[in-house]
Amino acid sequence: MSLKSKLDAGKFAVLVEMEPPKGADVSRMVEKATKVKGAVDAFIIPEMSNAVMRMSALGGAMILQSKGMETVMQVNCRDRNRIALQADLLAAQACGIKNIMAITGEDPSFGDHHEAKAVYDINLIEMLQAVQSLQKGRDMAGTELAGSTDFTIGSFVNACAEGEILDKEIEEMDKKIEAGVRFFITPPVFDTGILKPFMERAARKDVKIIPTVLLLKSVGMARYMARNVAHVHISDDLITRIRKAGDTVRECTLIASEMVSNLKQEGFSGVQISTIGWEDKLPEILGGMGV
């Protein structure tokens, strides 16, 4: 069942983030994805996340698609102007990529090529509107295309925000929905209770909310995120649980599995699992999450 069909049917979708390699050797990416192919509905292929130069999302998605794995190709405003963005989207459609995720993209100052100049020719809403034009068979200049696109479109929403920031997120979310977004990925979630204020307002909208489950790697990582990463809430109890564990890695993997199970039980549309380089732990997470 395709990701679109699963979302339309109201079934729990399992997405896994799979970074393309920093290089031309795709063997490890393919190997890691193949090991969990049967348990994953689609692999989200980031477009040089954190502005670190890697193989493009289009390239990574094409490779996994060629191996029979459905993908969600990430596109951002940072690296390409409107001509190149449209060209990549047409190429993705022609190569059988059915899903895209539109984001703004981090500034190059965060990455490994600090001298790079960001493009940001169009903003995120304008890019989504451009996709809608392609879906209707015309480019941004109004020229008729020889074949239109047919993507299921996703984007990001800060569902962990509070107060005035949450109000702004809901406003931006409404604009994205109007521009064709069907599903939204959230920041990492470690306690579903933090999502309740957002979900009370989002429940009235015809979209799918897919929280991110991030695999923690150590108690130090958990403490750092709790103190320094905005809108990510990690409780003292969870940090203590990791600290007291005899096998930290196993405990963190178990926490991720439990979080996925909780999200399914609470009726979310799906989950995005992010391991940040620890894709070898995916079989254990997917095998123990009870979905």
N, C-alpha and C positions, 0 to 999 in steps of 0.2 A: 504494500500500500504506500502510495506516495505521501510526502509530507503534507501537501495540500489536501489530499483525501482524508488523511488522519485528522487534521485540524478541522476540516469541514464536518467530520463525523463526531467531533467532540471527544476523540480518543487521546490519551496521554502520549505526547510525542517526545522522543529522546533525541536530543541534539548533542553533538560532541564537537568541541573546538579542536581543530587540527591545523597547527601552524605549518605552512610550507617551509622547506629548508632554506637555510642561508647558504645557498650554493645550488649546483645543478643536479646533485645526486638525490633522487627522490625515493630511493629504495627503503629507507627507514620510515618515511611517512607512509608509504604504501603498505609496508609490513605491519605497522601499528594499527592502521585503519582496517586492514583485512582481518586482523585478529578479533575485532569487535563488530564486524560488518553486519552480522545477523541480528545484533541487539540494538543497533542504532538506526534511526529513521533518516538522518541526514547529518553530514559533517559540515560545520561552519568553517569556512576558510577565511581567516583574517587577511586584510589588506595591509601588510606591514604595520602591525600593531605597535604602539609606542614609538612610531616613526623610525623603527629599525629596519634597514634595508634587507629584504628577503625576496625570494621568488614571489611573483605577483599572485594575488588571489585567483585571477583568471587562469593562470598556468596551473596552480595547485588544484583548482576545481576541475579543470579539464582532465588532469591526470587521474584523479579519483573517479570521475565520471566514466572514463575509459575502462576502469576496472569494475564497473557495475555498481558504483556507490553514489547515491544521491548527495548533492551538495547544496550549501547555501553560500553563494559568493558574496563576500563583503565588498562594497564600493564606498569610497570616501571622496570628499571635496578637496582634500589636501594636495593630491599629486597630479591631477589632470584637469585640463580645461574642459569646457562643455563639448568640444568636438571629440576629444579623446575619450571622455566618459561615455558618450553615445556610441562611439565606435566599439569600445569594449563590451558594452551591453548587447549590441547586435551580434558580436562574436560569441558571447556567452550563450545567447539564444540559439544560434546556429550550431553550437557544440553540445546542445542538449541540457544546459544548465537551467533548472526550472525555478530556482529561488535566489533572491538576492537580499542582502541586508544593507541598508543605507545608513551611513554614519558621517559625522563631520571629519574625523581624523585628528589625531594629536599633532601639535605643532612640532616641526623638525627639531626644535631645541631640546625635546625630550629624547631624541634618538641618537643614532651613531654617526650621522652626517650633519653636524651642526651648521655647516656652511650652506646647506640646501635651502632653497627658497620655496616656501609654500605657494601653492597656486590659488586655491579658494576663489576660482573664477565665478562660481555660483555657490550659494549657500545650500544647506540641506533641504529646505523646503523647495527651492528652485530645482534641485536635482530630482527630488521625488516627482515634481510636476513634469520634468523632462521625461522621466520614466513613463508617466501616464500618457504623454504624447506619443512615445514609442509604442506603447500598448495599443494606441488608436491608429497606428500606421503612419505617423508623421514625425519628422525630426523637429528640433527646436526652432528651425528656420521656417517651418511650415511645409516643407517639401515632402511629398508622398513617398513612402518607402516601398521597396519590393519585398514585402513581408514584414509583419509586425512582431513585437515581442509578446510574451504571455507569461510573465513572472508572478510568482507569489512573493509579496514584498514584506520585509520585516525592517525594524529599526530598533533604536534604543530608547528606553524610558527610565528615568531615575525614580523608581517606585519606592525607594527608601527615603525619599526626601520628606521634609516636614514643614509645616507653616507656610509662609509666603513662597518658599522655594517649591513646595508641592503644588501650590496654586499655579505657578508658572509652568511646571512640568505638565500639568493637566491641560493648560492652554496650548502648549507646544504639541502635546499628544493629539489634541483635537485637530490641529493643522495637519499633522502627519496622516491621521485617519482620512481626512478630506482629500489628501494627496495620494491615497491608495494603499496605505500600510495596513496589513492584515494581522501581523503579530509583532509583539514587542518583547525584547530581551531586557532583563533588569540587571543591576549590579549584583555582585555576590551576596547571597542571603544565607545567614546562619541561624536565623530565628524567624519563622513565618509571621510571628506577631507584629514585626516591624512593618509588614506590608498591609496590615488591616486598614489604616486610614486611606491609603491609595486604592485598595481593592473596593472599598465602599463606594468610591466615586467612579472607578473604572468598570464596575459590574454592569453599569447601565449602557456601556458602549459595546458595539459588536466587533470586538477584537479579542485576540488570544494573548494572554500574558504568560510569558515563559521565564521564570526566574533562573538565575545563574547559580550553580553550585560549584564553588571553587575548592579544589583540593589543597588544604593547608599542608605545609611540609614540616613545620616545627612549631614549638611553642614561641620561639622568637618571632617567626613570621606572624603568628596570631596576635602577639602583643603589639607588634609594629602596626599592623593593619588597624587594630582596635584604637590605637592612639593617633594615627596619622592619616588614615584614608577616610575622606569625607563620605558620609552616608553608608558606611559599612559598620555594622554593629555586631561585635563579638563579645559575648558575656564573660564575666570573670569565671563563672562555673565551667564554661567550655574550655577556657584557657587552663584552668586547674585540672580538668580531665586529661588534657593533652600532657600537661607537666607530670602528672602522676602515672601516666601509662608506662608499662614496661617496654613496650615496642611502640615508639612514637609514630612511625610511618604506618603501621597497621592500624593504630587508633585513629589517625587522621583519615585513612581510607574508609574505615568503618563509619566515621562521622559523616563523610560525604554520601555513603550509601544510605544512611538513615535519613539524611536531609532529602534525598530524592524520593524516598518512600513517603515521607511526610508531605511533600509537595503534591504527590499523586493523591494521597488520602484526602487532602484538603481541597481537591478539585481544580487545581491549576491545569492549564492546557498542555504543559510539558515542562521540560527542564533543559538547560544548556549546561553541560559538564565541562569545566575548564581545569586542566591539570598543570598548565604552565610547564611543559617539558617532561612531565611524568606520565606520558601516555601509556607506559608499560603497566601502570596501575589501573587502567580502564577495565580490563577483564574482571579484576577483583571488585571494583565499584559496581559494575553492571551486573555481576553475578550475585552480589549480596544486597541489591537494593529492593528486591521483591516487587518489581514491576513487570 
